[in-house]
Amino acid sequence: MTSVANRLAALRDIMQRGGTTLTALAPGAHMHWVLGYHPHPDERPTYLLVGPDKAMMVVPSVNAQDIGARVDLPQQVWTDEEGPAKALSEALKQVLPDGAVRVSLDETMRADAALLLLDQLGTAQRCFATETVGALRMRKDAAEFAALKAAALVADKAMQAGFAALRPGLTERQVAEVIRDGFARQNTPSAFCLVASGPNGAFPHHSTGDRVIQTGDAIVIDIGGTTGGYPSDMTRMALVGKTSEEYTAVHAVVERAVQAAMAAARPGVLAKSVDKAARDVIAQAGYGDYFVHRTGHGLGLEVHEPPYLTATSETVLEEGMVFSIEPGIYLPGRFGIRLEEIVILRADGPEILSSLPRAAFVAT
């Protein structure tokens, strides 16, 4: 695994290049990426402060011993009686003896903790940690790729468990429970499980419910679990019995859109170019109005993180980025189709993490 020292060095390098003198992180994915750990986020402000030469934690006394056992950095500790302001002020003096010029602020930090920090920084310029830690997180190292690949293969087996259980008369919720059990048998908690049958498939973010699956249904199944701290995310289609010619035709369009996006995804291209490649295929087939979301999102410590493959994204794709390619067509009152792959971008194009084919599974 990459060491904390190496990640702090990488962070300081990108800070220096951007003129940032302080990065302030709260418990969450950014902090976890740097430290390999983050304490439970709650109402007590906890900060990781990284300056040009020093880094320090500001921690509540109730958590100080546990954090100290996991993080080899100096601490400024505050108690419930005195509050965090004094400890934060002292930490800032040590990390930034000359004051902050530009602060990179964790965009997920609670507003009360962020305002407490900003009040002490005065007129320092501000940006979000997406420009520092976030930019580093977009490119995965070998250990992260291995973890994401392992998570994808676990999801494959959970999806296959759901396929095996499919039959008319089950509810969406019952199929989802089988899939969750498929994750659990692999010692992986299920993070989410969307089962959208028949007309419910036309809602991209349908809430799995009690609709009874019927013969002839097309079913969107979008699942993910967390394996070794890293998530999976995949969407496949299932059919119950014989399908219609319309479904077959629309599925073929979505598959062509996936392939077009795959062909467009190369190091050095803009993320919006990949979105356009998928969107053009669907629009040319006459379904442009029914592709209602972005083509993809990054995947790492979080299920949704940069880069985002949208129609306006100017992000330049780089080797080592991991993201989804998931175009879809959603026909109100009839069905929806989404095909989602998670890929890592290699020098010659995307490498797919899943081993499952994108052809619809047919339950008989």
DAQUI-V35455 format. One record per residue. N is the residue number from 1. RES is the residue in three letters. SS is DSSP state (helix for helix, strand for strand, loop for the rest). D_FIRST is the distance of its C-alpha to the first C-alpha in Angstrom with 1 decimal. Layout:
# DAQUI-V35455
N|RES|SS|D_FIRST, N|RES|SS|D_FIRST
This chain:
# DAQUI-V35455
1|MET|loop|0.0, 2|THR|loop|3.8, 3|SER|loop|6.3, 4|VAL|helix|9.3, 5|ALA|helix|11.5, 6|ASN|helix|10.3, 7|ARG|helix|10.7, 8|LEU|helix|13.9, 9|ALA|helix|15.0, 10|ALA|helix|14.7, 11|LEU|helix|16.5, 12|ARG|helix|19.2, 13|ASP|helix|19.7, 14|ILE|helix|20.5, 15|MET|helix|22.6, 16|GLN|helix|24.6, 17|ARG|helix|25.3, 18|GLY|helix|26.6, 19|GLY|loop|28.5, 20|THR|loop|26.6, 21|THR|loop|26.9, 22|LEU|strand|25.3, 23|THR|strand|22.6, 24|ALA|strand|23.3, 25|LEU|strand|21.1, 26|ALA|loop|22.1, 27|PRO|loop|20.3, 28|GLY|loop|18.9, 29|ALA|helix|16.4, 30|HIS|helix|16.4, 31|MET|helix|15.8, 32|HIS|helix|13.1, 33|TRP|helix|11.2, 34|VAL|helix|11.7, 35|LEU|helix|11.3, 36|GLY|loop|9.2, 37|TYR|loop|12.7, 38|HIS|loop|16.3, 39|PRO|loop|19.6, 40|HIS|loop|22.2, 41|PRO|loop|24.1, 42|ASP|loop|27.8, 43|GLU|loop|30.9, 44|ARG|loop|29.9, 45|PRO|loop|28.3, 46|THR|loop|24.9, 47|TYR|strand|23.4, 48|LEU|strand|20.5, 49|LEU|strand|22.4, 50|VAL|strand|20.9, 51|GLY|strand|23.5, 52|PRO|loop|23.8, 53|ASP|loop|23.2, 54|LYS|loop|22.5, 55|ALA|strand|20.5, 56|MET|strand|21.9, 57|MET|strand|22.0, 58|VAL|strand|25.4, 59|VAL|strand|25.6, 60|PRO|strand|28.5, 61|SER|helix|29.6, 62|VAL|helix|29.3, 63|ASN|helix|25.5, 64|ALA|helix|25.0, 65|GLN|helix|24.4, 66|ASP|helix|21.8, 67|ILE|helix|19.9, 68|GLY|helix|20.3, 69|ALA|helix|18.8, 70|ARG|helix|15.5, 71|VAL|loop|15.5, 72|ASP|loop|16.2, 73|LEU|loop|18.6, 74|PRO|strand|22.4, 75|GLN|strand|24.3, 76|GLN|strand|27.6, 77|VAL|strand|28.9, 78|TRP|strand|31.8, 79|THR|loop|34.0, 80|ASP|loop|35.8, 81|GLU|loop|39.1, 82|GLU|loop|38.2, 83|GLY|loop|35.9, 84|PRO|loop|32.9, 85|ALA|helix|34.9, 86|LYS|helix|35.4, 87|ALA|helix|31.9, 88|LEU|helix|30.6, 89|SER|helix|33.3, 90|GLU|helix|32.4, 91|ALA|helix|28.7, 92|LEU|helix|29.7, 93|LYS|helix|32.0, 94|GLN|helix|29.2, 95|VAL|helix|26.6, 96|LEU|loop|29.3, 97|PRO|loop|32.3, 98|ASP|loop|34.0, 99|GLY|loop|33.5, 100|ALA|loop|31.5, 101|VAL|loop|32.6, 102|ARG|strand|30.3, 103|VAL|strand|28.0, 104|SER|strand|25.3, 105|LEU|strand|25.7, 106|ASP|loop|23.5, 107|GLU|loop|25.7, 108|THR|loop|25.0, 109|MET|loop|26.2, 110|ARG|loop|29.3, 111|ALA|helix|32.4, 112|ASP|helix|33.7, 113|ALA|helix|30.6, 114|ALA|helix|30.5, 115|LEU|helix|34.2, 116|LEU|helix|34.0, 117|LEU|helix|31.5, 118|LEU|helix|33.4, 119|ASP|helix|36.7, 120|GLN|helix|35.4, 121|LEU|helix|34.2, 122|GLY|loop|37.7, 123|THR|loop|38.1, 124|ALA|loop|34.5, 125|GLN|strand|33.7, 126|ARG|strand|31.3, 127|CYS|strand|28.8, 128|PHE|strand|26.2, 129|ALA|helix|22.4, 130|THR|helix|22.4, 131|GLU|helix|23.2, 132|THR|loop|20.3, 133|VAL|helix|17.2, 134|GLY|helix|18.6, 135|ALA|helix|19.0, 136|LEU|helix|15.4, 137|ARG|helix|14.3, 138|MET|loop|16.6, 139|ARG|strand|14.7, 140|LYS|loop|11.7, 141|ASP|loop|8.9, 142|ALA|helix|8.6, 143|ALA|helix|6.0, 144|GLU|helix|8.4, 145|PHE|helix|11.3, 146|ALA|helix|10.8, 147|ALA|helix|10.8, 148|LEU|helix|13.8, 149|LYS|helix|15.5, 150|ALA|helix|15.4, 151|ALA|helix|16.8, 152|ALA|helix|19.5, 153|LEU|helix|20.6, 154|VAL|helix|21.1, 155|ALA|helix|23.2, 156|ASP|helix|25.2, 157|LYS|helix|26.4, 158|ALA|helix|27.2, 159|MET|helix|29.2, 160|GLN|helix|31.0, 161|ALA|helix|32.0, 162|GLY|helix|33.6, 163|PHE|helix|35.4, 164|ALA|helix|36.8, 165|ALA|helix|38.3, 166|LEU|loop|39.9, 167|ARG|loop|43.7, 168|PRO|loop|46.5, 169|GLY|loop|47.2, 170|LEU|loop|43.7, 171|THR|strand|42.6, 172|GLU|helix|39.5, 173|ARG|helix|38.3, 174|GLN|helix|38.8, 175|VAL|helix|36.8, 176|ALA|helix|33.9, 177|GLU|helix|34.0, 178|VAL|helix|33.7, 179|ILE|helix|30.6, 180|ARG|helix|29.1, 181|ASP|helix|30.0, 182|GLY|helix|28.3, 183|PHE|helix|25.0, 184|ALA|helix|25.8, 185|ARG|loop|26.5, 186|GLN|loop|22.9, 187|ASN|loop|21.6, 188|THR|loop|20.8, 189|PRO|strand|22.8, 190|SER|strand|24.7, 191|ALA|strand|24.2, 192|PHE|strand|27.3, 193|CYS|strand|29.9, 194|LEU|strand|32.7, 195|VAL|strand|35.6, 196|ALA|strand|38.4, 197|SER|strand|41.4, 198|GLY|helix|44.4, 199|PRO|helix|45.4, 200|ASN|helix|42.4, 201|GLY|helix|40.2, 202|ALA|helix|41.8, 203|PHE|loop|39.8, 204|PRO|loop|36.3, 205|HIS|loop|35.0, 206|HIS|loop|37.4, 207|SER|loop|37.1, 208|THR|loop|37.2, 209|GLY|loop|40.6, 210|ASP|loop|43.5, 211|ARG|loop|44.9, 212|VAL|strand|46.1, 213|ILE|loop|44.8, 214|GLN|loop|47.8, 215|THR|loop|48.7, 216|GLY|loop|48.1, 217|ASP|loop|45.2, 218|ALA|strand|42.2, 219|ILE|strand|39.1, 220|VAL|strand|36.0, 221|ILE|strand|33.0, 222|ASP|strand|29.9, 223|ILE|strand|27.1, 224|GLY|strand|23.6, 225|GLY|strand|21.4, 226|THR|strand|18.1, 227|THR|strand|15.8, 228|GLY|loop|12.6, 229|GLY|loop|13.0, 230|TYR|strand|13.7, 231|PRO|strand|17.3, 232|SER|loop|19.6, 233|ASP|loop|22.9, 234|MET|strand|25.7, 235|THR|strand|29.5, 236|ARG|strand|32.0, 237|MET|strand|35.7, 238|ALA|strand|37.9, 239|LEU|strand|41.7, 240|VAL|strand|44.2, 241|GLY|loop|47.0, 242|LYS|loop|48.5, 243|THR|loop|47.4, 244|SER|loop|49.4, 245|GLU|helix|49.9, 246|GLU|helix|48.7, 247|TYR|helix|45.3, 248|THR|helix|44.9, 249|ALA|helix|45.7, 250|VAL|helix|43.4, 251|HIS|helix|40.5, 252|ALA|helix|41.1, 253|VAL|helix|41.0, 254|VAL|helix|37.7, 255|GLU|helix|36.3, 256|ARG|helix|37.7, 257|ALA|helix|36.1, 258|VAL|helix|32.6, 259|GLN|helix|33.3, 260|ALA|helix|34.6, 261|ALA|helix|31.5, 262|MET|helix|29.3, 263|ALA|helix|31.5, 264|ALA|helix|31.4, 265|ALA|loop|27.6, 266|ARG|loop|26.7, 267|PRO|loop|24.7, 268|GLY|loop|27.2, 269|VAL|loop|29.3, 270|LEU|strand|29.8, 271|ALA|helix|28.6, 272|LYS|helix|32.2, 273|SER|helix|33.1, 274|VAL|helix|31.1, 275|ASP|helix|32.8, 276|LYS|helix|36.2, 277|ALA|helix|35.8, 278|ALA|helix|35.4, 279|ARG|helix|38.0, 280|ASP|helix|40.5, 281|VAL|helix|40.6, 282|ILE|helix|41.2, 283|ALA|helix|43.8, 284|GLN|helix|45.7, 285|ALA|loop|46.0, 286|GLY|loop|47.7, 287|TYR|loop|45.0, 288|GLY|helix|43.6, 289|ASP|helix|44.8, 290|TYR|helix|42.8, 291|PHE|loop|39.3, 292|VAL|loop|38.7, 293|HIS|loop|35.0, 294|ARG|loop|32.3, 295|THR|loop|30.9, 296|GLY|strand|27.3, 297|HIS|strand|24.5, 298|GLY|strand|20.8, 299|LEU|loop|18.3, 300|GLY|loop|14.8, 301|LEU|loop|14.3, 302|GLU|loop|18.1, 303|VAL|loop|20.5, 304|HIS|loop|22.5, 305|GLU|strand|21.0, 306|PRO|strand|21.7, 307|PRO|strand|22.8, 308|TYR|strand|26.0, 309|LEU|strand|28.3, 310|THR|loop|31.7, 311|ALA|loop|35.0, 312|THR|loop|34.6, 313|SER|loop|31.0, 314|GLU|loop|30.8, 315|THR|loop|27.0, 316|VAL|strand|26.4, 317|LEU|loop|24.0, 318|GLU|loop|21.2, 319|GLU|loop|19.3, 320|GLY|loop|16.0, 321|MET|strand|17.7, 322|VAL|strand|17.8, 323|PHE|strand|21.2, 324|SER|strand|24.1, 325|ILE|strand|27.4, 326|GLU|loop|29.9, 327|PRO|loop|33.5, 328|GLY|strand|36.2, 329|ILE|strand|39.9, 330|TYR|strand|41.5, 331|LEU|strand|45.2, 332|PRO|loop|46.8, 333|GLY|loop|48.6, 334|ARG|loop|47.6, 335|PHE|strand|43.9, 336|GLY|strand|40.6, 337|ILE|strand|38.1, 338|ARG|strand|34.5, 339|LEU|loop|32.1, 340|GLU|strand|28.4, 341|GLU|strand|25.6, 342|ILE|strand|22.0, 343|VAL|strand|21.0, 344|ILE|strand|18.4, 345|LEU|strand|20.4, 346|ARG|strand|20.4, 347|ALA|loop|22.7, 348|ASP|loop|25.5, 349|GLY|strand|25.1, 350|PRO|strand|23.5, 351|GLU|strand|21.7, 352|ILE|strand|22.6, 353|LEU|loop|20.1, 354|SER|loop|22.9, 355|SER|loop|25.2, 356|LEU|loop|28.2, 357|PRO|loop|31.2, 358|ARG|loop|32.5, 359|ALA|loop|36.1, 360|ALA|loop|37.5, 361|PHE|strand|37.5, 362|VAL|strand|41.1, 363|ALA|strand|42.0, 364|THR|loop|45.5
